[in-house]
Amino acid sequence: MFRHELPVRYGEVDLQRVVFNAHYLAYLDDAMDTWMRRLDTRFEALGWDFMLKRAELVWAGAAGLGDTITVDCQVVDWGRTSFVVRFDVHVGERPVLTADITYVGVEPGTNHPIPPPPEVRRHLGEPVGSV
């Protein structure tokens, strides 16, 4: 599992004083990119990149201005060229969002699917549960 934390900034909240829903995908993207760059700051040099194929987000609450969002990430399924990451987002102990995102490994600069290199799979780990 990988944990990523980030603060909610003024420009990310709406008139209801909570994070505008579209920003959550950016938070998840930031968490995933940070996780991958812990393997190698230039992981694309491995001859592999990944693209989002499907995202399912379910809200349990809201985050607001001044909150620190914690994003816990873990792989829950591997395919031949794809993998599913579960993101659990919370503020302290309060759940905010759960998301399952399916990514497809691709040749860098293309959308041609390819399997991940062994070091990527080792870095992200084996599934911890089922989708």
Buried (B, 14 or more C-beta within 10 A) or exposed (E): EBEBEBEBEEEBBEEEEBBEEEBBBEBBEEBBEBBBEEBEEEBBEBEBBBEBEEBEBEBEEBBEBEBEBBBBBBBBBBEEBBBBBBBBBBBEEEBBBBBBBBBBBBEBEEEEBBBBBEEBBEBBEEBEEEE
